[in-house]
Structures are given as structure tokens and as C-alpha cells.
Amino acid sequence: MPFDSSGQRPRIEILGAFESTFLPAHDRDIFETTEHDVRFRDDVELLKRSGVTRLRYPVRWHRIEETEGVLDWTATDAVLHHLRDEGLRPIVDLVHHTSYPAWLTDGFADARFGPAYLRYAEEFARRYPWIEEYTLFNEPFSTLFLCGHEGIWPPYHKSLQGFVDLIVNVLPAVTEASRLYRELLPDARHVWVDTCEHHTGSDRSGQAYADMANERRFLVIDAFLGRPYDSTSEVGRLLSEVDGERLLGIEPGFIDVLGLDYYAHCQWNFSVEGGSAPTPTPIPFADLIQQYFDRYGLPCIVTETNVRGHTADRATWLKYVLEQCETAADRGVPVEGLCWFPFIDSTDWNSLLFRCDRSIDPVGVYWLDEGFERRESVMAMAFSAAAIGAPSRELPAFELAEPVATWLAGYRSQMAHWSWQAPPPENRGHSLPRTTTTMELKVVDAK
């Protein structure tokens, strides 16, 4: 319901999150490069002070099972028990992008993945029966697409065939885990998390590709739920060329909450010259939430969003996303919350994790300085205000700095009703994009 019995809109809950993606080629993860592994108690305290009680939190399979068949839960016990003792409610994340053990040498193409994943997932559920919410596999569409179709992450496949092969190798184990968790954690909820996409075309060729991509975005979740694809569609025609019928044989799984990860680069534009993001004509995020709700009829939660820029730019993007969530809720979409991801700056996403040089990614609520100390900012203040109940109209709208101003130019018409103000003098951050940088995402640039 968009409004409660008093006629007031229910508050959109604000969530926190911490990043931990494993870089198999470097045997390091972002827990370690941001020092969260040794600072987690202090980081959790900062999160609590912000007014947050619910968060996405990763479980590091790659560290738990560094030797095949030997699972060490010591570090996981420490952090999850600390979260529980502090009164925080984690949505645990069992596999975040390439966060699988390094001995799975073929990654998501490894024949051992399914049995190993199910063993790990079962032991987790039996060890932590108090967990209330879980994500079995973070962003399965985008993760397997980057691994199987774009060749960005291991096993570096570059074809529709490779993409479908990875889905068929991974998804049956994830659906089985969802059925198993119905027995082992009957009161907990499965929060499915994937990218929330929409695409446009600027010429006939580009629009044809955008139409196909707007069908393809639902491929993995439909396969997970046992929904057939339209064999007469463009996606269906392409799948017929790679034995896509295998997707129809996957036993369905269960989803309780639909998690939507949304960034400006989730809306691409295509033309005869190729594709880039963001599109110059993005649809409002509220419309996109509506599309996913209309298709699946599940309660929604924004499980990731951020923007790479100055701290004031981040605060302004928070205002936009929260306002769009409120708009969707007013239309009757059950929007449970909004998670800014991550709470502290991340690292090495400027190379899509190809390199591991601790390059700070300026996207967090708290920014990291040269010594990786956590620093407060206007973003932290806006985030805290929203977390304790401020609606979007009470959050500041700061004039965007370059290159974010150009990056988000297509969104300005959706923000035209705001009262803008100059960024504060303490508009800080580390490793900020240069004003001459063209913030255009093309995955071919990753290496």
C-alpha cells in the first residue's frame, strides 16, 4: 500500500552495504583493499550512527573455503555475530560477482561449481539459522553476462553461447539452494538481486538492438522462475542458435523480494556505431521500477545505487533515487527500501576489477582519504537524514560538478522542480574523476 491508515506514505527504509568482491587473479578482495576486514567494528559503528539498522552484507566463500572441502567459518562468525549483537539486520550475500574459491579454476564454467556451491550454502544455513534475509547469488544476469558474453571476468567467454553455458552451469544450483532454504530457513526471505535495466536506440539499427536488450534483461530471472521465453522473439531466435532450450529444463526456484540495482549506466543507448551509457534519454527510475513490478508482482527494494563523483554529487543522486522510490510507492508499488552501495568508498572498479592497485572508487557514503581513513561529508549527512526519516523533498540538491554534470545531463529534466544550491566548501572526496574525463561506460575499455 502506498499510504498507511493515517494517510501518510510509509517511509522508504535506507539500507547500508559493504563491498567484498574477490579478484581471483590477484587473490585479494575489496574487504581487504578497503581494510574493512580489520576495521569492520568501526565501520559498523559509523553505519549505526547514521541511523541504519538493515544492510546488505557479504559472506566471503572465497575465504571460507580456500581449500576445497575445508570450510573455516571463524572470520564469518566474528562479523555476523557482531552484526547481530549490534542489533543490525543483514541481508547476507552468498556470492558477490566473482567471489568464488580460487580452486574453482574455471570459475562459473567449472563443473565443480554446482556441488561446491550447494555444500557451502547448506552449511551456511545450518550454522546461522537466525538469518532473516539472504541473497543466494548477486546480480546473476550482469555477472554471468560479463563473464560469459563480454569476456571481462573469468572465464572470459565472449559469445551468447558462452553466456548461456554459464547460466546452465550456475542457475540449477541456485534454484536448488532456494528450495533448500525453504526448508532450512522457512521464516527467512530470498532477496533476488540483479541490475535494473532499460535501453534506447538513436537510429533504426540501434533501436532494434535496444528492443532485443530490453527482452534479454529478464532472461536469467525468468529462467530461475521457470517462465518460458517467447521463441518467436528476437531473443528467442538468438537462443535457438545456442541450444537455449536448456534454460527451460531448469527446475524453478523461489523469490520473496525483488532487489533492483540501479545506476545511471543501467540505461544504455545503441546506434549503428555501438553502445554507450548512460543514454541521453533515460526514462524515470520510478517508471523502471514499475516495469519490473508489473512483470513479477513482487515487493521491490533498491539494493544498489551510487554515482562516482564529489560528495555533493552523491548526495544529489541520493535525493533523485529516493524521490523516484517515493513516486513508485505512491503509484502502489511496494518499495521496501533503498540501499546506497557501498557505505564506504570501494576500490578498483575503475578497471572493472581487472587491476588490483587499491585505486579508490569515489562512490561511498563515507569517503576514503589517502590513508584509507573514513571521512564524513555532506553525503553522509544527507544519508543519515534519509535514514532517520527525512523524505526526498527535505534533502539538498547541489549543483553537479563536472564530469558528473555531463554524465547525468539526461536526468536534468526529471530534476527541474528542485531548488538548487551551490555545493559546500567541504565538497570532498579522493580519487575523483577529472573534469576532463568523459564518463562513458564501454566495457571494451576495461582492459
C-alpha positions in Angstrom: 0.0 0.0 0.0 1.4 3.4 -0.8 -0.1 5.1 2.3 -0.8 3.8 5.8 -4.0 4.2 7.7 -3.1 7.7 8.8 -2.8 8.9 5.2 1.0 9.1 5.4 3.3 7.5 3.0 5.3 4.7 4.7 8.9 5.7 4.9 11.4 4.2 2.4 13.9 2.4 4.6 17.5 3.3 4.0 20.0 0.5 4.0 23.8 0.3 4.1 26.2 -2.1 2.4 29.8 -3.2 2.3 31.6 -4.4 -0.8 33.8 -7.6 -0.9 34.2 -8.8 -4.5 37.1 -11.2 -4.9 39.7 -10.7 -7.6 40.8 -14.3 -8.3 43.8 -13.3 -10.4 45.1 -11.2 -7.5 44.0 -13.3 -4.5 42.6 -10.1 -2.9 39.1 -8.9 -2.2 37.6 -5.5 -1.6 37.1 -6.2 2.1 40.8 -6.3 2.3 41.8 -3.5 -0.1 39.5 -1.1 1.8 40.6 -2.5 5.2 37.1 -3.4 6.2 38.3 -6.8 7.2 40.2 -5.2 10.1 38.0 -2.2 10.6 34.6 -3.8 10.4 33.7 -2.9 14.0 34.4 0.8 13.5 32.7 0.7 10.1 29.6 -0.9 11.6 29.6 1.8 14.3 29.6 4.5 11.7 26.7 2.8 10.0 24.7 2.6 13.2 25.4 6.3 13.9 23.8 7.1 10.6 20.5 5.6 11.7 20.7 2.4 9.7 19.6 -1.0 11.1 19.4 -3.1 7.9 22.2 -3.7 5.5 23.5 -5.9 2.7 26.5 -7.9 3.9 28.7 -10.3 2.0 29.7 -13.8 3.1 33.2 -14.5 1.7 33.0 -18.0 0.3 36.5 -17.5 -1.3 38.0 -17.1 2.2 35.7 -19.6 4.0 36.7 -22.5 1.7 40.2 -21.6 0.5 41.0 -25.4 0.5 38.4 -27.5 -1.4 36.1 -29.2 1.1 37.5 -27.4 4.2 35.2 -24.6 5.4 36.5 -22.2 8.0 33.8 -20.0 9.5 35.9 -18.2 12.1 36.0 -14.8 10.5 32.4 -15.1 9.3 31.3 -16.0 12.9 33.1 -12.9 14.2 31.4 -10.4 11.9 27.9 -11.9 11.6 27.7 -12.3 15.4 28.9 -8.7 15.8 26.1 -7.5 13.5 23.6 -9.5 15.5 24.9 -8.2 18.8 24.7 -4.6 17.5 21.0 -5.1 16.5 21.6 -4.9 12.8 19.6 -7.0 10.3 21.8 -8.3 7.5 20.7 -9.4 4.1 23.5 -11.9 3.6 25.1 -12.2 0.2 26.5 -15.6 -0.5 28.2 -15.0 -3.9 29.1 -11.4 -5.0 30.3 -11.3 -8.6 33.5 -13.4 -8.9 33.6 -14.2 -5.1 34.1 -18.0 -5.5 37.1 -20.0 -4.2 40.2 -19.7 -6.4 40.4 -23.5 -6.7 37.4 -23.3 -9.0 39.9 -22.6 -11.7 37.3 -22.3 -14.5 35.1 -20.0 -12.4 31.4 -20.2 -13.2 32.2 -22.6 -16.0 33.8 -25.1 -13.6 31.9 -28.4 -13.4 32.5 -28.4 -9.7 30.7 -25.1 -9.1 27.2 -26.5 -8.5 28.0 -29.2 -5.9 30.5 -27.0 -4.2 28.1 -24.0 -4.0 25.3 -26.2 -2.6 27.6 -27.7 0.1 28.6 -24.2 1.1 25.1 -22.8 1.0 23.7 -25.6 3.1 26.4 -25.4 5.7 25.8 -21.6 6.0 22.1 -22.1 6.6 22.6 -24.7 9.2 25.2 -22.6 11.0 23.2 -19.3 11.0 19.5 -20.3 11.4 18.7 -16.8 12.8 19.4 -15.1 9.4 16.2 -13.3 8.3 17.1 -12.4 4.7 19.6 -13.7 2.1 20.7 -13.2 -1.5 21.9 -16.5 -3.0 23.8 -15.0 -5.9 24.3 -11.3 -6.5 23.5 -10.0 -10.0 23.3 -13.3 -11.8 22.4 -11.6 -15.1 25.1 -9.0 -15.2 27.8 -11.2 -13.5 27.3 -14.1 -16.0 27.0 -11.6 -18.9 30.3 -10.0 -18.1 31.9 -13.5 -17.6 30.3 -15.3 -20.5 29.3 -12.7 -23.1 31.7 -9.8 -22.7 34.9 -11.6 -21.6 35.5 -9.1 -18.8 35.8 -11.5 -15.9 36.8 -15.2 -15.8 36.3 -17.5 -17.6 36.5 -14.7 -20.3 33.9 -16.1 -22.7 32.8 -13.8 -25.4 29.6 -15.1 -27.0 25.9 -15.7 -26.5 26.9 -19.4 -26.4 29.3 -18.7 -23.5 26.6 -16.7 -21.7 24.0 -19.4 -21.9 26.5 -22.1 -21.0 27.3 -20.3 -17.8 23.6 -19.8 -16.9 23.1 -23.5 -17.4 26.1 -24.4 -15.2 25.2 -22.0 -12.4 21.5 -21.5 -12.2 20.3 -25.0 -11.3 22.4 -25.0 -8.2 21.0 -21.6 -7.2 17.4 -22.7 -7.7 18.1 -25.8 -5.7 19.5 -23.7 -2.9 16.3 -21.6 -2.9 14.2 -24.7 -2.5 16.6 -26.0 0.2 16.4 -22.7 2.1 12.6 -23.0 2.2 13.2 -26.0 4.5 16.3 -24.8 6.4 15.3 -21.2 6.8 11.5 -21.2 6.5 11.0 -17.8 8.0 13.7 -16.1 6.1 13.2 -14.3 2.7 15.1 -14.7 -0.5 16.1 -11.3 -1.9 16.8 -11.7 -5.6 19.3 -9.0 -6.7 20.0 -8.0 -10.2 20.5 -5.0 -12.4 17.5 -2.9 -13.3 17.9 -2.0 -17.0 16.3 -0.1 -19.8 17.8 0.7 -23.2 17.2 3.1 -26.1 18.3 3.4 -29.7 19.1 6.5 -31.7 18.7 5.0 -35.1 17.0 2.0 -36.7 19.8 -0.4 -36.1 20.3 0.9 -32.5 16.6 0.6 -31.7 16.5 -3.0 -32.9 19.3 -3.8 -30.6 17.7 -1.9 -27.7 14.5 -3.8 -28.2 16.4 -7.1 -28.0 18.3 -6.0 -24.9 15.1 -4.9 -23.2 13.9 -8.5 -23.6 17.2 -10.1 -22.7 17.4 -8.2 -19.3 14.7 -10.6 -18.0 16.4 -13.8 -19.3 18.0 -15.1 -16.1 15.2 -14.3 -13.6 12.7 -15.8 -16.0 14.7 -19.0 -16.2 15.1 -19.0 -12.4 11.3 -18.8 -12.0 10.6 -21.3 -14.8 9.0 -18.8 -17.1 9.3 -19.7 -20.8 10.7 -17.2 -23.2 9.0 -16.3 -26.5 10.6 -18.4 -29.1 9.3 -16.1 -31.9 11.0 -13.0 -30.4 14.5 -11.8 -31.3 15.9 -13.2 -28.1 14.1 -16.5 -28.8 15.6 -16.6 -32.2 19.1 -16.0 -30.9 18.7 -18.6 -28.1 17.6 -21.2 -30.7 21.1 -20.8 -32.2 22.8 -21.8 -29.0 20.5 -24.5 -27.7 18.7 -22.1 -25.4 16.0 -24.6 -24.8 18.3 -25.9 -22.0 17.0 -22.9 -19.9 13.5 -24.4 -20.0 14.7 -27.5 -18.2 15.8 -25.7 -15.0 13.6 -26.6 -12.0 12.2 -23.3 -10.7 13.3 -21.5 -7.6 11.6 -19.2 -5.1 11.9 -15.4 -4.8 10.3 -13.3 -2.0 11.6 -9.8 -2.7 12.9 -8.4 -6.0 16.1 -6.4 -5.5 16.8 -3.8 -8.2 20.4 -2.5 -8.6 20.2 0.8 -10.4 22.9 3.2 -11.7 22.9 5.7 -14.5 24.8 3.2 -16.6 21.9 0.8 -16.4 20.3 2.7 -19.2 22.4 2.3 -22.4 21.9 3.8 -25.8 22.6 2.0 -29.0 23.3 3.1 -32.6 24.9 1.7 -35.7 28.2 2.8 -34.1 27.8 0.7 -31.0 26.5 1.3 -27.4 27.4 3.6 -24.5 25.9 4.6 -21.2 24.1 6.4 -19.9 21.5 7.0 -22.6 20.8 10.7 -23.3 17.1 10.0 -22.8 16.7 7.9 -19.7 13.2 7.1 -18.5 12.5 8.0 -14.9 13.6 5.3 -12.4 10.1 5.1 -11.0 8.9 4.0 -14.4 11.5 1.3 -14.5 10.6 0.1 -11.0 7.0 -0.1 -12.3 8.1 -2.2 -15.2 9.7 -4.8 -13.0 6.9 -4.9 -10.5 4.3 -5.2 -13.3 6.2 -8.2 -14.7 6.8 -10.1 -11.5 4.3 -8.8 -8.9 6.9 -9.0 -6.1 7.7 -6.4 -3.4 10.7 -4.4 -4.5 13.8 -3.0 -2.9 16.5 -0.9 -4.4 19.5 -3.0 -3.5 22.3 -0.8 -5.0 22.8 2.7 -6.3 25.6 5.2 -6.3 27.3 7.8 -8.5 31.0 8.3 -9.0 31.8 11.9 -8.1 32.2 14.6 -5.4 30.4 14.0 -2.1 27.8 16.6 -3.1 27.1 14.9 -6.4 26.4 11.7 -4.4 24.0 13.5 -2.1 22.1 14.8 -5.1 21.9 11.4 -6.7 20.5 10.0 -3.4 17.8 12.7 -3.5 16.9 11.6 -7.0 16.7 7.9 -6.3 14.8 8.4 -3.1 12.3 10.7 -4.8 11.8 8.1 -7.6 11.2 5.4 -5.0 8.6 7.6 -3.3 6.9 8.2 -6.7 6.8 4.4 -7.4 5.3 3.8 -3.9 2.7 6.5 -4.5 1.6 4.5 -7.6 1.0 1.4 -5.5 4.4 -0.4 -6.0 5.5 -1.9 -2.7 9.0 -0.4 -2.4 10.6 -1.6 0.8 13.8 0.3 0.9 16.8 1.9 -0.8 20.4 0.7 -0.3 23.3 3.0 -1.1 26.1 0.7 -2.2 28.7 0.8 -0.7 28.8 2.6 2.7 32.5 3.4 2.4 34.3 4.0 -0.9 35.2 0.9 -2.9 38.4 0.2 -4.8 39.5 -0.8 -8.3 36.1 -0.5 -10.1 37.7 2.0 -12.4 39.2 -1.0 -14.3 36.1 -3.3 -13.6 38.4 -5.2 -11.2 41.0 -6.1 -13.9 43.7 -4.4 -11.8 44.2 -4.5 -8.1 46.1 -1.4 -7.1 43.8 -0.1 -4.4 42.5 2.7 -6.6 39.8 4.4 -4.5 36.4 4.5 -6.2 34.7 7.7 -5.0 31.1 6.4 -4.5 30.7 5.8 -0.8 28.6 7.5 1.9 31.9 7.9 3.8 34.9 8.8 1.6 38.4 7.3 2.0 41.4 9.5 2.1 44.9 8.7 1.0 45.5 6.7 4.3 42.1 4.9 3.9 40.7 6.8 6.9 36.9 7.1 6.8 35.8 10.7 6.3 32.4 12.3 6.8 30.9 14.7 4.2 27.7 16.3 3.1 26.8 12.9 1.6 27.0 11.3 5.0 24.7 14.0 6.4 22.1 13.6 3.7 22.2 9.8 4.0 21.7 10.0 7.8 18.8 12.4 7.4 17.1 10.0 5.0 17.9 7.0 7.3 16.1 8.7 10.2 13.1 9.5 8.1 13.6 12.6 6.0 11.7 12.4 2.7 13.4 13.3 -0.5 12.0 16.9 -0.6 14.0 17.7 2.6 17.3 16.5 1.1 19.6 19.0 -0.6 20.0 19.4 -4.4 23.5 20.5 -5.1 24.7 21.8 -8.4 26.5 19.0 -10.1 30.2 19.2 -10.7 31.9 18.0 -13.9 32.2 15.4 -15.1 29.0 14.2 -13.3 27.0 17.2 -14.6 27.6 15.9 -18.2 27.2 12.3 -17.2 23.7 13.0 -15.7 22.6 15.5 -18.3 19.8 13.3 -19.5 18.3 13.3 -16.0 18.1 17.1 -15.5 14.6 17.4 -16.9 13.5 14.9 -14.1 15.0 17.2 -11.5 13.7 20.5 -12.9 11.4 21.1 -10.0 14.2 21.2 -7.4 15.7 24.2 -5.7 19.4 24.0 -6.4 22.2 25.3 -4.2 25.9 25.5 -4.5 28.0 22.7 -3.1 29.5 23.4 0.3 33.2 24.3 0.6 33.9 20.9 2.2 32.7 19.1 -1.0 35.4 16.4 -0.8 36.4 13.0 -1.9 39.5 11.2 -3.0 40.4 9.9 -6.5 37.7 12.0 -8.0 37.0 11.9 -11.8 39.0 14.6 -13.6 36.9 17.4 -15.1 38.3 16.4 -18.5 37.3 12.8 -18.1 34.5 11.5 -20.3 32.4 9.3 -18.0 31.2 7.0 -20.7 30.9 3.3 -19.9 32.1 1.0 -22.7 33.1 -2.5 -21.5 35.7 -2.8 -24.2 37.8 -0.3 -22.3 38.1 -2.4 -19.2 41.5 -3.9 -20.1 
